[in-house]
Amino acid sequence: MINKPIRYFIFICLILGVSGFTQNASQRDPSVSRAEGYFVYSGLAPFNFFSVSLWDTYKGIKLNKAPSRDEPELGSEERNKSEQVVNGEKKQSQTPKKLAGASQQPLEIVYTRVPRTHGQHKVKLKNGKGYVLESPDIWDMLPDSRVKFSGFNAPGQLVHRKADGTENILYDCFAEKSPCVPLDPSISLDGKRVLFSVYRGLKLRNGWWEGSTLPNKLLSKPTGAQLYVADLKTGEVKSLAHKVGNFDVSPIWLPNGQIMFASTRSVLYRPWLNGITPRGKEPQLYIADSDGTNARNISPHELATAMHPYLMSNGRVAYSSLWMSHNLAYIGTNGGVNWPTTIDNMWVVMDTDREGGDMAALLGGHRASIKGAGGRTKTMKALHFLGQRENNDVCVDNYYRANNLGLGDVFCWTPEASGVEGRLPNFLPRNIYSVATWSKSNDEPSWKVKGIYQGKIGYPEGINDNPVSYTHLTLPTIYSV
């Protein structure tokens, strides 16, 4: 090692979002070396959750007084001004407004930060020759659809950053005997507490690529993940009911005071199909009391992973599902015969009521492509990490698994009537649009403009006055459009 100043990646996430840089060494994006110090997981600011009007809305949902899902409240005049991709009409594109640290709109956030691999590092190539890495952070890892429980940078801290810029560390894995990372923070609907999960492993391991041991430190030999709740005023942290060895992750609060989260406690494995070998236990969705007791599985119908639920404004829950049914695994052959496609890209957005009933596909069930007004075709890959705009449009990250740290495109759309994914012939929602037409989800570097990589985006979330925030690959900052 030549030089290793302490830097961090920051994951700003209240419901959940992620950011990062392209990971595949054959497709490295050199622009990442310019980012100083942080990854950003973008998410919803706390004030959106505990505003009086929104809380009254959720109380109305609990009392069955909210608008039905068939009659969504739409802010048509507040419609996103990014490119409309279904009707082929290109709307005026707004210049992104930087939000993080901007004095005109301070954000109160809860985020996770993990060490960023920085400085110059000597490594040995597989041919035995020495080589100096100038930008080792391009091999850092963050969670995504394949890197679920380990294999990402560690240890981490959960931090509450107030609107005035002061910070309080809510959970510090640097003080733990074994490595861990606190992830998946979710603010309670009254804005007083944050629910999150701590992912644990036996040790840290070095990254590896093509025979070379890298300096990057990743969480290894996962042992479980447990839910915790922290009081944002006092900083007091309490653990929720947990069985050692289970992975309890991606929690959210429900309007009735209960919680929903994903867990491996059902000991589910994905189907053993031709060319598909189960790798480990798959999480399913559970509902429990606020202390984690009385947990019950609400997604026994799922054949593989169901995780990262998101409470929508109509009281229903959207979540990401790894579809292994209806021959979707073989929708592409990867050049073989009766051979599966890239399985960890087969994530779709599902929708359910708060008890796990009335399930329907919101996006991706038919794997349609989206063609923008500029002529580019965007294919659906891992549809994961959800958000919602103030006008009720749902947004989702669309990325290629494992190699891009959960970044690619961001799609937003107005949900159709209950049980309808989209209209014939492509089953796409009528008002689906791409947040940034210059971003792409392919497993390759981002677009270049005048020699500068434009980066990738992901992990969307709505903020006040209807912008959508997202995390930008090349600049560790929250933006809105």
Buried (B, 14 or more C-beta within 10 A) or exposed (E): EEEBEEBBBBBBBBBBBBBBBBBBEEBBBBBBBEBEBBBBBBBBBBBBBBEEEBBEBBBBBBEEEBBEBEEBEBEEEBBBBBBBBBEEEBBEBEEBBBBBEEEEBBBBBBBBBBBBBBBBBEBEEEEEEEEEBEBBBBBBBBBBBBBBBBBBBBBBBBBBBBEEEEEBBBBBBEEEEBBBBBBBBBBBBEBEBBBBBBBBBEEBBBBEBEEBEBBBBBBBEBBBBBBBBBBBEEEEBEEBBBEEEBBBBBBBBBBEEBBBBBBBBBEBBBEEBEBBEEEEBBBBBBBBEBEBEEBEBBBEEBBBBBBBBBBBBBBBBBBBBBBBEEEBBBEBEEEEEEBBBBBBBBBBBBBBEBEBEEBBBBBBBBBBEBBBBEEBEBBBBBBBBBBBBBBBBBBBBBBBBBBBBBBBBBBBBBBBEBEBBBEEEBBBBEBBBBBBBBBBBBBBBBBEEEEEBBBBBBBBBBBBEBBBBBBBBBBBBBBBB
